[in-house]
Each structure stands twice: as C-alpha cells, then as structure tokens.
C-alpha cells in the first residue's frame, strides 16, 4: 500500500503491523479512532503530514502484512490466548500496585486519586467485556464459520456494535490515565513501585491498542462479512 493522506490509520496498521509503534510514537490512536484518515489525524494532532508519512514508510512493509483472510475462529483464539490471558493476569496485579502507590504517594501527588479511579473503572469495564467475548461472541463466530449457519438475525451485529462501543470507553479511560500521568512520566520523588506502576499502565495501554485494533478492524469485520456471505444479504 502506498501511504496516502486518505489512508485510514487502521488500514495502515493492517497492511504493516510495525506501523502501530510508529503511530504510538506520534501519539496517534489507530485502534478506537483508527477510522480517521492519516490527513485528518495529523491535522488534529498538530503534526506534519509528510514527517509522519515518511516515518510510516518502512522497508519491506509487505512482509509484515496482517493476513485478512485468516479464519476468524483462529484469530479469536489467538486474541484470547495472547491479549485476554495477559489482561486476566495483569489486571489484579496492577490494581494492587495502583492502590499501593496512591496510598503511599497520594498526599504529594493528588493526581494519583484520579489514576486509581480511572484504572478501577477500566477494570470494571473490561472484566464483563472479555467474559462476554470468550463465552458468547467468539464461540458464536466460530460456530458460524464451522457450520456455515448464522445465528439469530442481527444478533451478531448488535453484539459487535456493543463491544466496539465498550472498546471506546476503555480506550478513553486509558487516554486520560496517560494524560493525568504526563505520558507516564516518573516524578523525582517516585520510588520503585511508582516506576513499576507507570510501566505497567503504559504496557497495558499499548497492549490494549493492539488488542482493540485486531478486533475492531480485522476480527469483527471479517465475521460480519462471512455472515453476509452465508445469509446472502
């Protein structure tokens, strides 16, 4: 894909997954706001379009292309094994760390109260969200793909629309955590636990971006396209 100003951020990352880190470096959201064109995104962020386009023009980009034809069931399985497994393990560990840092440093850093609030809200959103994906939506996609028989008319589209909306909610919560912490900047009086908390929050945000991108722009569109194929609509 030639990098055009009209290309969406999501399509650029689908074409070459390495571009995700380039966009992250410029602070451009390719997951929840991946539908934006490169031109619109750079203007909104006050960035130079040509500078961003040049950074995205990576060597041998086609070698890193995401396989859009891959079975949705296989991709869903990988998402659970990779991203969900990471989240289930990391969410409680990081929750305890956020609470500890807030308790110890909150008097000198009042912004930590907001970090604690935002992170707790994100976990509250993610727990039932991932559970519903694993127990209902992903199995429904796998059954449809295996049998060629769609589920209840409109049900999959409605479920996916809800999941995408929930992705936006969680993405916005982490955007605010990023802003409140000054892009995870370590204060001069911070301790080892403070550094570990900031590193953990940043790592989770980056993983969520990749996680949400795979679902919003690959898994869900492929599943809905397959459903349209088998129903003839």
Buried (B, 14 or more C-beta within 10 A) or exposed (E): EEBEBEBBBBBBBBBBBBBBEBBBEBEBBBBBBBBBBBBBBBEEEEBEEEEBBEBBEBEEBEEEEBEEEEBBBEBBEBBBEBBBEBBBEBBEEBBEBBBBBBEBBBEEBEBBEBBBBBBBBBBEBBEEBBEBBBEEBBEBBBBBBEEEEBEEEEBBBEBBEEBBEBBBBBBBBBBBBBEBBEEBEBBEEBEEBBBBBBBBBBBBBBBBBBBBBBBBBBBBBBBBEBBEEEEEE
